[in-house]
Amino acid sequence: MKQLLLSIITKLSIRSKFLVIFSGITLPIIFLIYVFIGTRNESIEFGQEEIWGNEYLQPLNAILNNAILLKIDAQRSVMGAGGKESEASKSKIADAITKVKEVDALYAEAIPTTEEISVMETEFANSVKSGASSYEQINEAYGKFIGATRTAMSKVGDQSNLILDPDLDSYYLMDAALLKLPETQDLLGKTASLAEAVAVRGSITPSERVDLTVLVGLLESNLVATRDGIKVAFNNNPAGNLTGALGDELTAFEEKVTKYANLVKEGVLGDSLATEQSALASSYSVANEVSVALWNQTSTELHGLLLTRIESIGKIRNITLIVIFLLLSASGIFSLYTVRYIVGKVLSVEKALADYSKDGVKDVALQSDSSDEFGHMANSFNVLVSIINNKIEELDHERNMNALKVQNAVQNAEAEKNYLATVVQDLTDAHQKFASGMLAIELQPRKADDIAKVYYSFNDALASIKDALRKINDSFYSTQIVIQEVTGTADIVAEGARQQMEQTTSIASAIEEMAITVTENSQNASAAVHVAKAAGDSAKKGGEIIKNA
């Protein structure tokens, strides 16, 4: 794997290498930006679906509240205790159903609750057409309608992400609007129906007491849960505006619902039925109104929180994208100029090396205008080129000197050859003159060297011969005088002859030795000529080798 990567890398130009590096850095960043944008958009879509769900809940809660009022009004009518608001409630329910169907037409694809809304509408029609004439029949007929409405609200909560809200403030407002307050309205309605029926009849059965006690207990516990949940939303609201927006409605809700629950406990569940139906109805109406008012305000604030969250997410997304774009732009521009700078420096080094490798180009230098690694490399390159040029100059000088030395050696060898040839010629001429009987010969050395000794030896030998001949001549001259004077005896003459013979022998020996000396000098001269010629040939070969180097 390593070898494969190296083989690929080595085939890429430096621009391609930087492109690969830039792509390796940029692509993950682009992917992370894509993921970031995706998560932000998902969060925005998540919140948008919650807003759509809240738009569903507004008409659905109106349907629920009016369905409860319609049921209670029908029961009062049966008991002869009022029941004159039925038509108004039906009209409000019909309007609310139309409104929720319009909302469903817009968001059915995201929040599929069309079937539940259709069932709710059918149950509404059935409850109106049922013709129920008793308390139990009305409970059963309208109970299905109310149950279908609560089911539609639950389905909206599940499909619109309201039930999964991620923020504490909006989550507890959602909990109040989707679960707690509708449950409070339902419990208030059930409590009002049973309590007013008992008050009208003037007696309570044990089962009714148990049912009413359970309803009041559930109402009170639901009241506490609603209050505590909304206060959690207050405490976890970053903007800090929920307390002012919901504080009064929550206080009124807690006060009026508690007052109604206490009225039922004291006036209906007490030792005697001391509370009339009209008082119960009036207290219920107030408690229901504050409950509806709290729900409406809670829904409004929930809508505002969701919009604020979406705007905040969108703003953070946009600011983040702008910052990322600016950073990437700055990084891209910096990277572009950095890459161009590095590539330019590398190409300048490559060009300098290519120029320096050409014959005759030695004045190559890199511009050192930075304090980074390229500046250090340029300085090192320039120093290296200077050192190499100096070495080349030294080698050229040494080569020239060697060539000059060889030339001088060749010239010296040639001169030495000519000199030795002259010496040989001088010796040859001298021997020829000597051989012809000329004794007035004196060789003059051309240089004060060893060959001059040969000249001097020849002159000395010739002088010895001349001196011997002179002595012979003097002897002959003396002999002639003796003969002429004819003085001496034959012995003396014989002795003289013997001495003359010895001198003649001595002269002959001297002449023989001189001949040997001349012969040796001639041989030495010939050997010197050969040595000089060999030295010249060697010097010529050395010069050619140095020139070739």
VEXTIVO-830818 format. One record per residue (C-alpha): x, y, z; residue in one letter. Coordinates in steps of 0.1 Angstrom, whole numbers, padded with zeros to 4 digits. Layout:
residues N
       X       Y       Z   aa
       X       Y       Z    A
...
end
This chain:
residues 549
       X       Y       Z   aa
    0000    0000    0000    M
    0028    0024    0009    K
    0046    0016   -0024    Q
    0014    0022   -0043    L
    0009    0056   -0027    L
    0045    0065   -0033    L
    0042    0055   -0069    S
    0011    0077   -0073    I
    0026    0106   -0055    I
    0058    0106   -0074    T
    0039    0108   -0107    K
    0020    0139   -0097    L
    0033    0174   -0103    S
    0036    0197   -0074    I
    0004    0216   -0084    R
   -0014    0183   -0085    S
   -0001    0173   -0051    K
   -0013    0206   -0036    F
   -0047    0201   -0053    L
   -0050    0166   -0037    V
   -0041    0181   -0003    I
   -0065    0210   -0008    F
   -0093    0186   -0018    S
   -0085    0163    0011    G
   -0090    0193    0035    I
   -0119    0210    0016    T
   -0141    0180    0009    L
   -0145    0170    0046    P
   -0152    0206    0055    I
   -0178    0208    0028    I
   -0193    0175    0041    F
   -0194    0189    0076    L
   -0210    0221    0063    I
   -0236    0200    0045    Y
   -0243    0180    0077    V
   -0245    0212    0097    F
   -0269    0228    0073    I
   -0289    0196    0072    G
   -0292    0194    0110    T
   -0301    0232    0112    R
   -0327    0228    0085    N
   -0341    0197    0102    E
   -0343    0217    0135    S
   -0361    0244    0116    I
   -0385    0219    0099    E
   -0389    0203    0133    F
   -0400    0236    0149    G
   -0421    0245    0118    Q
   -0441    0212    0122    E
   -0446    0221    0159    E
   -0460    0255    0148    I
   -0483    0237    0124    W
   -0494    0213    0152    G
   -0502    0243    0174    N
   -0523    0257    0145    E
   -0542    0224    0146    Y
   -0547    0226    0183    L
   -0563    0260    0184    Q
   -0595    0250    0165    P
   -0594    0215    0181    L
   -0594    0229    0216    N
   -0622    0252    0207    A
   -0641    0221    0195    I
   -0633    0203    0227    L
   -0644    0231    0250    N
   -0676    0238    0231    N
   -0683    0200    0229    A
   -0681    0199    0267    I
   -0703    0230    0270    L
   -0727    0215    0246    L
   -0729    0183    0266    K
   -0734    0201    0299    I
   -0760    0224    0283    D
   -0779    0193    0269    A
   -0778    0178    0304    Q
   -0791    0210    0320    R
   -0819    0211    0295    S
   -0829    0176    0304    V
   -0828    0184    0341    M
   -0847    0216    0335    G
   -0818    0238    0347    A
   -0812    0260    0317    G
   -0796    0248    0285    G
   -0801    0277    0262    K
   -0766    0279    0247    E
   -0767    0248    0225    S
   -0771    0265    0192    E
   -0742    0289    0199    A
   -0720    0260    0209    S
   -0729    0240    0178    K
   -0722    0270    0156    S
   -0687    0275    0172    K
   -0680    0238    0168    I
   -0690    0238    0131    A
   -0668    0269    0125    D
   -0639    0252    0144    A
   -0643    0220    0124    I
   -0641    0241    0092    T
   -0610    0258    0104    K
   -0593    0226    0114    V
   -0601    0211    0080    K
   -0585    0241    0063    E
   -0554    0237    0084    V
   -0554    0200    0076    D
   -0556    0207    0039    A
   -0524    0227    0042    L
   -0504    0204    0064    Y
   -0519    0169    0060    A
   -0488    0156    0043    E
   -0466    0165    0073    A
   -0492    0159    0100    I
   -0515    0131    0087    P
   -0546    0135    0109    T
   -0573    0136    0082    T
   -0588    0104    0094    E
   -0591    0114    0130    E
   -0606    0148    0120    I
   -0632    0129    0099    S
   -0640    0106    0128    V
   -0644    0136    0151    M
   -0667    0153    0126    E
   -0688    0121    0123    T
   -0691    0118    0160    E
   -0702    0154    0162    F
   -0730    0148    0137    A
   -0740    0116    0155    N
   -0741    0134    0189    S
   -0763    0161    0175    V
   -0786    0137    0157    K
   -0787    0112    0186    S
   -0818    0127    0202    G
   -0805    0117    0236    A
   -0831    0124    0263    S
   -0814    0113    0295    S
   -0783    0122    0314    Y
   -0767    0089    0307    E
   -0776    0090    0270    Q
   -0762    0125    0266    I
   -0730    0114    0285    N
   -0726    0085    0261    E
   -0733    0104    0229    A
   -0712    0135    0236    Y
   -0686    0114    0253    G
   -0677    0098    0220    K
   -0675    0132    0204    F
   -0653    0145    0231    I
   -0631    0114    0230    G
   -0627    0116    0192    A
   -0616    0153    0197    T
   -0591    0143    0224    R
   -0578    0115    0200    T
   -0573    0140    0172    A
   -0554    0163    0195    M
   -0532    0135    0207    S
   -0525    0125    0170    K
   -0516    0160    0162    V
   -0492    0161    0192    G
   -0475    0128    0180    D
   -0473    0137    0143    Q
   -0462    0173    0147    S
   -0432    0167    0170    N
   -0449    0188    0198    L
   -0446    0159    0221    I
   -0408    0158    0214    L
   -0401    0195    0219    D
   -0364    0198    0229    P
   -0365    0231    0250    D
   -0378    0231    0285    L
   -0399    0263    0282    D
   -0417    0253    0250    S
   -0419    0217    0261    Y
   -0439    0225    0293    Y
   -0461    0250    0274    L
   -0467    0222    0249    M
   -0475    0199    0277    D
   -0500    0223    0291    A
   -0517    0231    0258    A
   -0517    0195    0245    L
   -0524    0175    0276    L
   -0529    0193    0310    K
   -0553    0221    0301    L
   -0575    0199    0278    P
   -0576    0174    0306    E
   -0586    0201    0330    T
   -0614    0212    0308    Q
   -0626    0176    0304    D
   -0624    0171    0342    L
   -0642    0203    0348    L
   -0670    0193    0324    G
   -0674    0158    0340    K
   -0673    0173    0375    T
   -0699    0200    0365    A
   -0722    0174    0349    S
   -0722    0151    0379    L
   -0722    0178    0406    A
   -0751    0198    0390    E
   -0771    0166    0385    A
   -0767    0157    0422    V
   -0776    0193    0432    A
   -0807    0193    0410    V
   -0818    0159    0424    R
   -0810    0169    0460    G
   -0793    0136    0468    S
   -0761    0117    0460    I
   -0756    0080    0457    T
   -0725    0062    0470    P
   -0712    0055    0435    S
   -0718    0091    0425    E
   -0699    0102    0457    R
   -0670    0080    0447    V
   -0670    0092    0411    D
   -0673    0128    0421    L
   -0645    0124    0447    T
   -0622    0109    0421    V
   -0630    0136    0396    L
   -0623    0164    0421    V
   -0590    0146    0431    G
   -0580    0143    0395    L
   -0589    0180    0389    L
   -0568    0191    0418    E
   -0538    0170    0409    S
   -0541    0181    0373    N
   -0542    0217    0385    L
   -0510    0212    0405    V
   -0492    0195    0376    A
   -0503    0223    0352    T
   -0491    0250    0376    R
   -0458    0233    0383    D
   -0451    0226    0346    G
   -0458    0262    0336    I
   -0435    0274    0364    K
   -0407    0252    0351    V
   -0412    0269    0317    A
   -0410    0303    0335    F
   -0377    0293    0352    N
   -0362    0280    0319    N
   -0372    0307    0296    N
   -0341    0324    0282    P
   -0360    0356    0273    A
   -0376    0358    0307    G
   -0409    0371    0293    N
   -0432    0341    0300    L
   -0439    0351    0336    T
   -0453    0384    0325    G
   -0472    0369    0296    A
   -0488    0340    0316    L
   -0484    0349    0352    G
   -0519    0366    0356    D
   -0537    0339    0337    E
   -0520    0311    0357    L
   -0529    0328    0390    T
   -0565    0333    0379    A
   -0566    0297    0367    F
   -0553    0283    0399    E
   -0575    0305    0420    E
   -0608    0299    0402    K
   -0603    0261    0396    V
   -0594    0256    0432    T
   -0624    0277    0443    K
   -0647    0255    0422    Y
   -0631    0223    0435    A
   -0636    0235    0470    N
   -0672    0244    0463    L
   -0679    0209    0450    V
   -0662    0193    0480    K
   -0680    0214    0505    E
   -0714    0219    0489    G
   -0719    0185    0472    V
   -0695    0160    0489    L
   -0701    0175    0523    G
   -0724    0163    0550    D
   -0753    0180    0533    S
   -0761    0193    0499    L
   -0759    0230    0507    A
   -0750    0243    0473    T
   -0776    0250    0446    E
   -0771    0241    0409    Q
   -0770    0277    0398    S
   -0740    0284    0421    A
   -0722    0254    0408    L
   -0729    0264    0372    A
   -0717    0299    0378    S
   -0685    0288    0395    S
   -0679    0262    0368    Y
   -0684    0288    0341    S
   -0658    0311    0357    V
   -0633    0282    0361    A
   -0638    0270    0326    N
   -0633    0306    0312    E
   -0600    0311    0330    V
   -0589    0276    0319    S
   -0597    0285    0282    V
   -0581    0319    0287    A
   -0549    0302    0300    L
   -0550    0277    0271    W
   -0553    0305    0245    N
   -0525    0325    0261    Q
   -0504    0294    0264    T
   -0509    0285    0228    S
   -0500    0321    0218    T
   -0468    0320    0238    E
   -0459    0286    0225    L
   -0463    0298    0190    H
   -0440    0328    0198    G
   -0414    0305    0214    L
   -0414    0282    0184    L
   -0410    0312    0160    L
   -0382    0326    0181    T
   -0364    0292    0181    R
   -0368    0289    0144    I
   -0355    0324    0138    E
   -0326    0318    0162    S
   -0317    0286    0145    I
   -0319    0302    0111    G
   -0299    0332    0123    K
   -0272    0309    0138    I
   -0272    0289    0106    R
   -0268    0320    0084    N
   -0242    0336    0106    I
   -0223    0303    0108    T
   -0225    0299    0070    L
   -0213    0335    0065    I
   -0184    0331    0090    V
   -0175    0297    0074    I
   -0177    0313    0039    F
   -0155    0342    0050    L
   -0130    0319    0067    L
   -0130    0295    0037    L
   -0126    0324    0013    S
   -0097    0339    0034    A
   -0082    0304    0038    S
   -0087    0297    0000    G
   -0071    0330   -0010    I
   -0042    0325    0015    F
   -0039    0289    0003    S
   -0039    0300   -0033    L
   -0012    0325   -0029    Y
    0007    0302   -0006    T
    0006    0274   -0033    V
    0015    0298   -0060    R
    0044    0311   -0038    Y
    0056    0276   -0031    I
    0052    0264   -0067    V
    0070    0295   -0079    G
    0099    0289   -0056    K
    0101    0253   -0065    V
    0100    0261   -0102    L
    0127    0288   -0097    S
    0149    0262   -0080    V
    0142    0238   -0108    E
    0150    0264   -0135    K
    0182    0275   -0116    A
    0194    0239   -0115    L
    0186    0234   -0152    A
    0205    0266   -0161    D
    0234    0256   -0139    Y
    0236    0223   -0156    S
    0242    0239   -0189    K
    0277    0243   -0202    D
    0292    0278   -0196    G
    0264    0290   -0173    V
    0279    0295   -0138    K
    0264    0329   -0127    D
    0232    0313   -0114    V
    0217    0326   -0081    A
    0183    0323   -0064    L
    0167    0354   -0050    Q
    0167    0353   -0012    S
    0139    0378   -0002    D
    0123    0358    0026    S
    0131    0345    0060    S
    0113    0312    0056    D
    0126    0278    0045    E
    0128    0289    0009    F
    0149    0319    0019    G
    0173    0295    0038    H
    0173    0271    0008    M
    0181    0300   -0016    A
    0210    0311    0006    N
    0222    0275    0009    S
    0219    0271   -0029    F
    0238    0303   -0036    N
    0266    0293   -0012    V
    0267    0258   -0028    L
    0270    0273   -0063    V
    0297    0297   -0051    S
    0316    0268   -0036    I
    0312    0247   -0067    I
    0323    0276   -0089    N
    0354    0281   -0068    N
    0362    0244   -0070    K
    0357    0245   -0107    I
    0380    0275   -0110    E
    0406    0258   -0088    E
    0404    0226   -0110    L
    0406    0247   -0142    D
    0437    0265   -0128    H
    0453    0233   -0117    E
    0445    0217   -0151    R
    0460    0247   -0169    N
    0491    0246   -0147    M
    0495    0209   -0153    N
    0491    0215   -0191    A
    0518    0242   -0188    L
    0540    0219   -0169    K
    0536    0192   -0195    V
    0543    0217   -0222    Q
    0574    0228   -0204    N
    0584    0193   -0198    A
    0580    0185   -0235    V
    0599    0215   -0245    Q
    0626    0207   -0219    N
    0628    0171   -0231    A
    0631    0183   -0267    E
    0658    0208   -0257    A
    0675    0181   -0237    E
    0673    0158   -0267    K
    0688    0185   -0289    N
    0714    0192   -0263    Y
    0724    0155   -0260    L
    0724    0152   -0298    A
    0748    0182   -0299    T
    0770    0166   -0272    V
    0771    0134   -0291    V
    0780    0153   -0323    Q
    0807    0172   -0304    D
    0822    0139   -0290    L
    0819    0122   -0324    T
    0837    0151   -0342    D
    0864    0152   -0315    A
    0870    0114   -0319    H
    0871    0118   -0356    Q
    0897    0146   -0354    K
    0916    0126   -0328    F
    0915    0096   -0351    A
    0929    0116   -0379    S
    0959    0126   -0357    G
    0947    0160   -0347    M
    0957    0166   -0311    L
    0950    0203   -0308    A
    0914    0196   -0297    I
    0897    0211   -0267    E
    0860    0205   -0260    L
    0841    0234   -0245    Q
    0812    0223   -0222    P
    0779    0239   -0232    R
    0764    0236   -0196    K
    0778    0230   -0162    A
    0763    0196   -0158    D
    0775    0160   -0157    D
    0781    0159   -0194    I
    0806    0187   -0188    A
    0826    0162   -0168    K
    0828    0140   -0200    V
    0841    0170   -0219    Y
    0867    0177   -0192    Y
    0877    0140   -0191    S
    0882    0140   -0229    F
    0903    0171   -0227    N
    0923    0157   -0198    D
    0928    0124   -0217    A
    0939    0143   -0248    L
    0962    0164   -0227    A
    0978    0132   -0212    S
    0983    0118   -0247    I
    0998    0151   -0259    K
    1021    0151   -0228    D
    1031    0115   -0235    A
    1038    0122   -0271    L
    1058    0152   -0260    R
    1078    0131   -0237    K
    1084    0105   -0265    I
    1095    0133   -0287    N
    1119    0146   -0261    D
    1132    0110   -0256    S
    1138    0106   -0293    F
    1154    0140   -0293    Y
    1177    0129   -0264    S
    1185    0097   -0281    T
    1195    0115   -0311    Q
    1218    0137   -0291    I
    1233    0106   -0274    V
    1238    0090   -0307    I
    1252    0121   -0321    Q
    1275    0125   -0292    E
    1282    0088   -0294    V
    1288    0088   -0257    T
    1280    0058   -0237    G
    1284    0023   -0241    T
    1262   -0003   -0257    A
    1247   -0012   -0224    D
    1238    0024   -0219    I
    1223    0024   -0253    V
    1205   -0008   -0247    A
    1192    0005   -0214    E
    1181    0036   -0231    G
    1164    0015   -0257    A
    1148   -0006   -0230    R
    1136    0025   -0212    Q
    1123    0039   -0245    Q
    1105    0006   -0251    M
    1089    0009   -0217    E
    1078    0044   -0223    Q
    1064    0034   -0257    T
    1045    0006   -0240    T
    1033    0031   -0214    S
    1021    0055   -0241    I
    1003    0026   -0259    A
    0986    0017   -0227    S
    0975    0053   -0222    A
    0962    0055   -0257    I
    0943    0023   -0252    E
    0928    0036   -0219    E
    0918    0068   -0237    M
    0902    0049   -0264    A
    0882    0029   -0239    I
    0872    0062   -0221    T
    0861    0077   -0253    V
    0840    0046   -0262    T
    0824    0047   -0227    E
    0816    0084   -0231    N
    0800    0078   -0265    S
    0779    0050   -0250    Q
    0769    0072   -0221    N
    0759    0099   -0245    A
    0738    0076   -0266    S
    0721    0062   -0235    A
    0714    0099   -0224    A
    0698    0105   -0258    V
    0676    0075   -0254    H
    0666    0085   -0219    V
    0658    0121   -0230    A
    0637    0108   -0259    K
    0618    0085   -0235    A
    0613    0114   -0211    A
    0599    0135   -0239    G
    0575    0108   -0251    D
    0563    0104   -0215    S
    0559    0141   -0211    A
    0538    0143   -0243    K
    0516    0114   -0232    K
    0511    0131   -0198    G
    0502    0164   -0215    G
    0476    0146   -0237    E
    0461    0129   -0206    I
    0458    0162   -0187    I
    0443    0179   -0218    K
    0418    0150   -0221    N
    0410    0153   -0184    A
end
